[in-house]
């Protein structure tokens, strides 16, 4: 046994890893993730930047929020973005998540889509910039570029040149970044760079308590345990993201149960771990000598203090309060995240050597065209993400990955392609819980395969994207209409489905456990189905709803509430101009939560 992972410190991974280099594909925060009730402090930060916004003579000014990961840069920008005074000042507001390895053309396309402009027919970069200039012409704009890691100065200069700068309209660009040099390269003056300070001890504890003791309205009733909680909070260094992440894990409640059950002799030994710095590793021998030096262990006539220390450590390990860490090697590698690696063109055959690989993320690899056949030898794979990559197909034999639980970026191909994975191979993925698939004009699903999704009894989340289908391709869109997911489905995402009504299986009778529905860029007229099936008249159990770019949908808020009596959240409603009496804007992205 070479190393002992600290118990409390294991919850306190370095803030950089919490916010940046995650091994699991977590979506970047966006404007609709803003929840004002979760924000403590930051009033002075917001006040300072609002002052810059309102007190300027420049037609286009740039402001930067600079600081380390998890410091609250995005939260400050969100608070400004949703401020009532700011909302009243600007005609157009865009939130653009940037992050690492962004593609410049894709970023501009994303901006246009967020402005309600369909860009499928626009080809060159100059045309895209021209469209941005046209859409924003003569308007006061607020543009937030969130989480910028690097920038092509020439491209950024060209982009800024199309932003409005006249007719008395004053626009502002807010940039959040970890690198002050990036802000300078983007043209931000040093006087307009704001560096937030970490939260003070009082604000840190208030924020932590809000999440850790949510069931008790943010109050810790045990004074002894409050000391331990404040030790944890102190180690977060005043970083809001670290504090919220740890508090939301309900770590305090879990620790308290385990701590209360410990004999008195072990409690002080366990608390020693709380003063270790982040990611600190200690040998068992060194740890036991430390306990002895602190006077926590006394020898007996029959046993030495060291022997007793070994027993104490063994007891903590058995109670799963201390984790034994062994030296890692590539053969033991469990996760591999290659998100946005632009130089990756293929996955080499040597990947078969990673026999214990459970998570493989290849999202956003813009040059990745093929996966080697050896990928099907990764029998322990649980998560595979190949979304946002030009990969044409998965290799045949994919059904051998019987432990796969999450598959993102699955492209349904034509039956005539010999070496590619066919739709029927999904039958072998009996443990699949999350499936994000895309359909194109070349897709072919046989009639005998229409019930395959229904056979995936563990499937909880399904996303179907028909982005690469022509609007008039009734055969392909009709194919979606005949697919039948299992009734246990909890989340459904339907994108680029250009028909006037939802698929026949999207009804409360068929999807009785559906809790979240997202429909984007569709020609549907209503969320209810015109059918004689009595199951369609049942109320939905949906609690969350997202509707975007549904320009033809025509509904009243009361009608929606009658159909979905359990609805608690509208995550994002945007560019749905015919919705009536909704509690939030239907033109630009807004969210709503039931009080």
C-alpha positions in Angstrom: 0.0 0.0 0.0 1.8 3.1 -1.3 -0.6 6.0 -0.9 -3.6 7.0 1.1 -6.2 9.3 -0.5 -7.3 11.9 1.9 -10.9 11.5 3.0 -12.2 15.0 3.1 -9.8 16.3 0.6 -11.2 13.8 -2.0 -14.2 16.0 -2.2 -12.0 19.0 -2.8 -10.4 18.4 -6.2 -8.5 21.4 -7.5 -11.0 24.0 -8.7 -9.3 24.0 -12.1 -10.4 20.4 -12.6 -13.9 21.1 -11.5 -14.4 23.9 -14.1 -12.1 22.8 -16.9 -10.5 19.5 -17.6 -13.4 17.2 -16.7 -13.1 13.6 -17.9 -16.8 13.5 -18.3 -18.6 15.5 -21.0 -20.4 18.1 -19.0 -22.1 20.9 -20.9 -20.8 24.4 -20.5 -22.9 26.8 -18.4 -25.1 29.1 -20.5 -27.3 32.1 -19.9 -30.4 30.0 -19.0 -28.5 28.2 -16.2 -28.7 31.4 -14.2 -30.5 31.1 -10.9 -30.4 34.3 -8.8 -31.2 32.4 -5.6 -27.9 30.5 -5.7 -25.7 33.6 -5.8 -24.1 35.0 -2.7 -22.0 38.1 -2.8 -20.7 39.6 -6.1 -22.8 42.7 -5.8 -19.8 44.9 -6.1 -18.5 43.1 -9.1 -21.8 43.6 -10.9 -22.0 47.2 -9.8 -18.6 48.0 -11.2 -19.2 46.4 -14.6 -22.6 48.0 -14.9 -21.0 51.3 -14.3 -18.7 50.7 -17.3 -21.6 49.7 -19.5 -23.7 52.7 -18.7 -21.0 55.3 -18.4 -19.2 55.2 -21.8 -18.9 57.3 -24.9 -17.7 54.5 -27.1 -19.9 53.0 -29.8 -18.5 49.6 -29.1 -16.7 48.9 -25.8 -15.1 45.7 -24.6 -15.1 44.5 -21.0 -13.2 41.4 -19.6 -13.7 39.4 -16.5 -10.5 37.6 -15.8 -9.7 35.0 -13.1 -8.9 31.4 -12.3 -11.5 28.6 -13.0 -14.4 28.5 -10.5 -14.0 32.1 -9.4 -17.4 33.1 -10.6 -16.6 34.9 -13.8 -19.5 33.3 -15.7 -21.9 33.9 -12.7 -21.0 37.6 -12.7 -21.6 37.8 -16.5 -24.9 35.9 -16.1 -26.1 38.3 -13.3 -25.3 41.3 -15.6 -27.0 39.5 -18.6 -30.2 39.1 -16.6 -30.1 42.5 -14.9 -33.4 44.5 -15.5 -31.5 47.7 -16.2 -29.2 46.0 -18.7 -32.2 44.2 -20.4 -33.8 47.6 -20.9 -30.7 49.2 -22.4 -29.9 46.8 -25.2 -32.0 45.8 -28.3 -30.2 42.5 -28.8 -28.4 40.2 -26.3 -26.4 37.1 -27.2 -24.7 34.6 -24.9 -21.9 32.7 -26.7 -20.2 29.8 -24.9 -16.7 29.5 -26.4 -14.6 27.1 -24.3 -11.5 25.3 -25.6 -10.8 24.3 -29.2 -13.6 26.3 -30.6 -14.2 26.4 -34.4 -14.4 30.0 -35.6 -17.0 29.3 -38.3 -19.1 27.2 -36.0 -19.0 30.0 -33.4 -20.3 32.5 -35.9 -23.1 30.1 -37.0 -24.0 29.6 -33.3 -24.3 33.4 -32.9 -26.6 33.6 -35.9 -28.8 30.8 -34.6 -29.1 32.4 -31.2 -30.2 35.5 -33.1 -33.0 33.4 -34.8 -31.3 33.2 -38.2 -31.2 29.9 -40.0 -27.7 29.4 -41.5 -28.0 26.1 -43.3 -27.7 27.7 -46.7 -24.8 30.1 -45.9 -21.4 28.9 -47.0 -18.4 31.1 -46.7 -17.0 32.9 -43.7 -17.5 36.3 -45.3 -21.2 35.5 -45.9 -21.6 34.5 -42.3 -20.0 37.8 -41.1 -22.3 39.7 -43.5 -25.3 38.1 -42.0 -24.2 39.0 -38.5 -23.8 42.6 -39.6 -27.2 42.6 -41.2 -29.0 41.1 -38.2 -27.4 43.5 -35.7 -27.5 46.6 -37.9 -28.7 49.8 -36.1 -29.1 48.0 -32.8 -27.6 48.3 -29.4 -26.1 44.9 -28.6 -24.7 43.1 -25.6 -22.6 40.1 -26.6 -21.1 37.8 -23.9 -18.2 35.6 -25.1 -18.0 33.1 -22.2 -14.9 31.1 -21.3 -12.4 32.2 -24.0 -9.1 30.2 -23.9 -7.3 31.5 -26.9 -8.1 33.8 -29.9 -7.1 34.3 -33.5 -6.6 38.1 -33.5 -7.2 38.6 -37.2 -10.5 36.6 -37.0 -11.6 38.5 -33.9 -10.8 41.9 -35.5 -12.9 40.9 -38.6 -15.8 39.8 -36.3 -15.7 43.0 -34.3 -15.8 45.0 -37.5 -19.3 43.8 -38.2 -20.7 44.7 -34.8 -22.8 47.9 -34.8 -20.9 51.1 -34.1 -23.1 54.0 -35.1 -26.4 55.9 -35.1 -26.1 56.7 -31.4 -26.3 53.0 -30.4 -23.8 51.9 -27.9 -22.9 48.2 -27.8 -20.8 46.2 -25.3 -18.9 42.9 -25.5 -18.2 41.1 -22.2 -15.4 38.5 -22.3 -14.8 35.9 -19.6 -11.4 34.3 -19.6 -8.7 32.8 -17.3 -5.9 34.5 -19.3 -5.4 38.2 -19.1 -3.2 38.0 -22.2 -6.2 36.7 -24.2 -8.3 39.7 -23.0 -5.5 42.1 -24.2 -5.2 40.3 -27.5 -8.9 40.8 -28.0 -8.4 44.5 -27.6 -9.7 45.0 -24.1 -8.1 48.0 -22.3 -6.4 47.4 -19.0 -8.9 49.8 -17.4 -11.8 47.6 -18.5 -10.4 44.3 -17.1 -12.1 43.2 -13.9 -10.5 40.6 -11.6 -13.0 39.2 -9.1 -11.9 38.5 -5.6 -12.7 35.1 -3.9 -15.7 35.1 -1.5 -14.9 36.1 2.1 -15.4 33.6 4.9 -18.9 34.7 5.7 -20.2 34.6 2.1 -18.4 31.2 1.6 -20.1 29.6 4.6 -23.5 31.1 3.6 -23.2 29.7 0.1 -22.0 26.3 1.3 -24.8 26.0 3.9 -27.4 26.9 1.2 -26.4 23.7 -0.7 -25.2 21.3 2.0 -28.1 21.9 4.3 -30.9 22.6 1.8 -33.3 20.3 3.6 -32.8 22.4 6.8 -33.2 25.8 5.0 -29.4 26.3 5.0 -29.0 25.9 8.8 -26.4 23.5 10.4 -27.8 22.5 13.8 -24.7 20.7 15.0 -22.0 23.2 16.2 -19.3 20.5 16.2 -20.1 19.6 12.6 -20.2 23.3 11.7 -16.5 23.4 12.5 -15.8 20.6 10.1 -17.9 22.2 7.4 -16.1 25.5 7.8 -12.8 23.6 7.4 -14.0 22.2 4.1 -15.3 25.7 3.0 -12.0 27.3 3.9 -10.1 24.8 1.7 -12.3 25.9 -1.3 -10.4 29.2 -1.2 -13.5 31.3 -1.7 -14.2 29.8 -5.1 -18.0 29.8 -5.6 -18.0 26.8 -8.0 -16.0 24.6 -5.7 -18.2 25.6 -2.8 -21.4 24.9 -4.7 -20.2 21.6 -6.2 -19.1 20.2 -2.8 -22.2 21.5 -1.0 -24.5 20.0 -3.7 -23.0 16.6 -3.3 -24.7 16.4 0.1 -21.3 15.5 1.4 -22.0 16.9 4.9 -25.0 14.6 5.5 -23.2 11.6 4.2 -20.1 12.4 6.3 -22.0 13.1 9.4 -23.7 9.7 9.4 -20.3 8.0 9.0 -18.6 10.3 11.5 -21.3 9.8 14.2 -20.8 6.0 13.9 -17.1 6.2 14.5 -15.6 5.2 17.9 -14.1 8.3 19.7 -10.6 7.0 19.1 -11.0 7.1 15.4 -12.8 10.5 15.1 -9.7 12.6 15.7 -7.6 10.4 13.4 -10.1 11.0 10.6 -10.3 14.7 11.2 -6.5 14.9 10.6 -7.2 14.4 6.9 -9.1 17.7 6.7 -6.0 19.9 7.0 -4.2 18.3 4.0 -3.9 20.4 0.9 -5.7 19.5 -2.3 -4.6 16.3 -4.0 -2.1 15.5 -1.2 -0.9 11.9 -1.0 0.6 10.3 2.1 2.1 7.0 2.7 0.5 4.8 5.3 3.7 4.7 7.4 4.0 8.4 7.4 0.4 8.9 8.4 0.6 6.5 11.4 3.7 8.3 12.7 1.9 11.6 12.3 -1.0 10.3 14.5 1.5 9.0 17.1 3.3 12.4 17.1 0.0 14.2 17.7 -0.7 12.0 20.7 -3.7 10.4 19.1 -2.4 6.9 19.6 -1.0 5.4 22.8 0.9 2.1 23.0 -0.3 -0.7 25.3 1.7 -3.4 27.0 0.7 -6.0 24.4 0.9 -3.8 21.3 3.1 -0.9 20.1 1.6 2.4 19.1 2.5 1.7 15.5 0.6 -1.6 15.5 -2.5 0.2 17.0 -2.1 2.8 14.3 -2.2 0.1 11.6 -5.4 -1.2 13.1 -7.0 2.3 13.2 -6.1 2.8 9.5 -7.5 -0.6 8.6 -10.7 0.2 10.3 -11.1 3.5 8.5 -10.5 1.7 5.2 -13.1 -0.9 6.0 -15.6 1.8 6.7 -14.9 3.3 3.2 -13.7 6.6 4.8 -10.2 6.2 3.4 -9.4 5.1 -0.1 -6.2 3.1 -0.9 -4.6 4.5 -4.1 -2.4 2.3 -6.2 0.1 3.5 -8.9 -1.7 3.9 -12.2 -0.7 2.6 -15.6 -2.1 2.9 -19.1 -3.6 -0.6 -18.8 -5.6 0.5 -15.9 -6.8 3.7 -17.6 -10.5 4.1 -17.0 -11.3 7.3 -18.8 -9.9 9.1 -21.9 -11.1 12.6 -22.9 -9.9 13.9 -26.2 -12.6 16.6 -26.6 -11.8 19.1 -29.4 -8.4 17.6 -30.4 -8.2 19.1 -33.9 -5.3 17.0 -35.1 -7.0 13.6 -34.4 -7.9 12.0 -37.7 -8.3 8.4 -36.6 -8.2 6.3 -33.5 -5.2 3.9 -33.8 -5.5 0.1 -33.5 -3.4 0.3 -30.3 -6.5 1.5 -28.4 -7.3 -2.1 -27.8 -4.6 -2.1 -25.2 -6.8 0.1 -22.9 -8.7 -3.0 -21.7 -10.2 -1.2 -18.7 -11.3 1.9 -20.5 -14.9 2.8 -19.4 -15.2 6.4 -20.8 -14.1 7.6 -24.2 -14.9 11.1 -25.3 -14.0 12.2 -28.9 -16.5 15.0 -29.1 -15.6 18.0 -31.3 -12.7 16.3 -33.1 -13.2 18.1 -36.4 -10.9 15.9 -38.4 -11.9 12.5 -37.0 -13.2 10.5 -40.0 -13.1 6.9 -38.8 -12.8 4.7 -35.8 -10.6 1.6 -36.0 -12.3 -1.8 -35.7 -10.4 -2.4 -32.6 -12.7 -0.1 -30.6 -15.2 -3.0 -30.3 -12.6 -4.8 -28.2 -13.1 -2.3 -25.4 -15.7 -4.5 -23.7 -15.8 -2.5 -20.4 -16.7 0.7 -22.2 -19.7 2.5 -20.5 -19.7 5.9 -22.1 -18.8 6.8 -25.7 -19.2 10.3 -27.0 -18.4 11.0 -30.7 -20.8 14.0 -31.1 -19.9 17.0 -33.2 -17.3 15.1 -35.2 -17.4 14.3 -39.0 -17.3 10.6 -38.3 -19.2 8.9 -41.0 -20.1 5.7 -39.2 -19.2 3.3 -36.3 -17.5 0.0 -37.2 -19.6 -3.2 -37.5 -19.7 -5.3 -34.4 -20.7 -2.5 -32.0 -23.3 -4.7 -30.3 -20.4 -6.5 -28.6 -20.0 -3.5 -26.2 -22.7 -5.0 -24.0 -21.9 -2.8 -21.0 -22.4 0.5 -22.9 -24.7 2.9 -21.1 -24.3 6.1 -22.9 -23.8 6.6 -26.7 -23.6 10.1 -28.2 -23.2 10.9 -31.9 -24.6 7.6 -33.3 -25.3 8.1 -37.0 -27.9 5.8 -38.5 -26.6 4.8 -41.9 -27.6 3.0 -45.1 -28.1 -0.8 -45.0 -25.9 -1.1 -48.1 -22.7 -0.1 -46.3 -20.9 -3.3 -45.4 -18.4 -2.4 -42.7 -20.5 0.1 -40.7 -22.6 -0.4 -37.6 -26.3 -0.9 -38.5 -29.3 0.2 -36.5 -30.1 -3.4 -35.6 -26.9 -3.6 -33.6 -28.5 -1.4 -30.9 -30.3 -4.6 -29.9 -27.1 -5.9 -28.2 -26.8 -2.8 -26.1 -29.3 -3.9 -23.5 -27.9 -1.6 -20.7 -28.0 1.5 -22.8 -29.5 4.4 -20.8 -28.7 7.4 -23.0 -28.8 7.5 -26.8 -28.2 10.6 -28.9 -28.6 9.7 -32.6 -28.8 11.6 -35.9 -30.6 10.8 -39.0 -29.8 11.9 -42.6 -31.2 11.5 -46.1 -29.1 8.3 -46.4 -30.6 6.7 -43.3 -32.3 3.4 -43.8 -34.3 1.6 -41.0 -36.1 -1.6 -42.0 -39.7 -2.1 -40.9 -38.5 -5.1 -38.7 -36.2 -2.7 -36.9 -38.8 -0.1 -35.8 -39.3 -1.7 -32.4 -35.6 -1.8 -31.5 -35.7 1.3 -29.3 -38.7 -0.1 -27.5 -36.6 -3.2 -26.6 -34.0 -1.1 -24.8 -35.7 -1.3 -21.4 -33.1 0.7 -19.6 -33.2 3.7 -22.0 -34.0 6.9 -20.1 -32.7 9.7 -22.4 -33.3 9.8 -26.2 -32.2 12.5 -28.6 -33.1 12.3 -32.3 -31.6 15.0 -34.7 -32.7 15.1 -38.3 -30.4 18.1 -39.1 -29.0 16.5 -42.3 -32.5 15.7 -43.7 -34.1 17.8 -46.4 -37.3 19.5 -45.2 -39.3 17.7 -48.0 -37.9 14.3 -47.3 -41.2 12.8 -46.1 -39.9 9.2 -46.2 -37.1 9.8 -43.7 -39.3 12.0 -41.4 -42.0 9.4 -41.6 -39.4 6.9 -40.5 -39.0 8.8 -37.2 -42.8 8.7 -36.8 -42.7 4.9 -36.8 -39.9 4.5 -34.2 -41.2 3.5 -30.8 -39.1 4.2 -27.7 -39.8 2.4 -24.4 -42.5 3.7 -22.1 -39.8 4.2 -19.4 -38.2 7.1 -21.3 -37.7 10.1 -19.0 -36.1 12.7 -21.3 -36.8 13.3 -25.0 -34.9 15.7 -27.4 -36.4 16.1 -30.9 -34.4 18.4 -33.2 -35.0 19.5 -36.9 -38.2 17.4 -37.2 -40.0 19.3 -40.0 -43.5 18.0 -39.8 -46.7 19.8 -38.7 -47.3 17.5 -35.7 -45.2 15.5 -33.3 -44.5 11.8 -34.0 -47.5 9.6 -33.0 -45.6 8.0 -30.2 -45.0 11.3 -28.4 -48.1 11.1 -26.2 -48.7 10.7 -22.5 -50.1 7.2 -23.0 -47.0 5.8 -24.8 -44.4 7.8 -22.8 -46.1 7.7 -19.4 -42.8 8.4 -17.5 -41.6 11.3 -19.6 -40.4 14.2 -17.4 -38.6 16.4 -19.8 -39.3 17.4 -23.4 -37.1 19.5 -25.7 -38.3 20.4 -29.3 -36.0 22.5 -31.5 -36.3 23.9 -35.0 -39.5 22.1 -36.1 -42.6 23.0 -38.1 -45.1 21.6 -35.5 -48.2 23.6 -34.9 -49.1 22.2 -31.5 -47.8 20.0 -28.7 -51.1 17.9 -28.7 -51.9 15.2 -31.2 -55.0 15.1 -33.4 -56.0 11.5 -33.0 -58.8 9.3 -31.8 -56.5 7.4 -29.4 -57.9 8.1 -25.9 -54.4 7.7 -24.4 -53.5 11.0 -26.0 -56.1 12.8 -23.9 -54.3 11.9 -20.7 -52.3 14.6 -18.9 -48.5 14.6 -19.2 -46.1 14.0 -16.3 -43.7 16.4 -17.8 -41.9 18.7 -15.3 -39.5 20.5 -17.7 -40.0 21.9 -21.2 -37.7 23.5 -23.8 -39.0 25.0 -27.0 -36.7 26.7 -29.5 -37.2 28.0 -33.1 -40.8 26.7 -33.4 -42.1 29.6 -35.5 -45.4 27.9 -36.4 -46.4 26.6 -33.0 -49.6 28.3 -31.8 -50.6 27.7 -28.2 -52.1 29.4 -25.2 -50.3 29.2 -21.8 -53.5 27.9 -20.1 -53.7 25.1 -22.7 -50.2 24.0 -22.0 -50.8 24.0 -18.3 -53.9 21.9 -18.7 -51.9 19.4 -20.8 -48.9 19.4 -18.4 -50.2 20.0 -14.9 -46.9 19.0 -13.3 -44.9 21.5 -15.4 -42.4 23.3 -13.1 -39.6 24.6 -15.4 -39.4 26.2 -18.8 -35.7 25.8 -19.4 -35.6 27.9 -22.5 -38.4 29.3 -24.7 -37.1 31.3 -27.7 -38.2 32.2 -31.2 -41.7 30.8 -30.7 -43.5 33.9 -31.8 -47.1 32.6 -31.8 -47.1 31.4 -28.1 -49.6 33.4 -26.2 -49.7 34.6 -22.5 -46.6 32.8 -21.5 -44.9 33.9 -18.3 -41.6 34.6 -20.1 -40.5 36.1 -23.4 -41.2 33.9 -26.4 -38.9 35.9 -28.7 -35.5 35.7 -27.0 -34.1 33.0 -24.6 -35.7 33.1 -21.2 -36.4 30.6 -18.4 -39.3 30.2 -16.0 -39.7 28.2 -12.7 -42.8 27.6 -10.8 -42.8 29.2 -7.4 
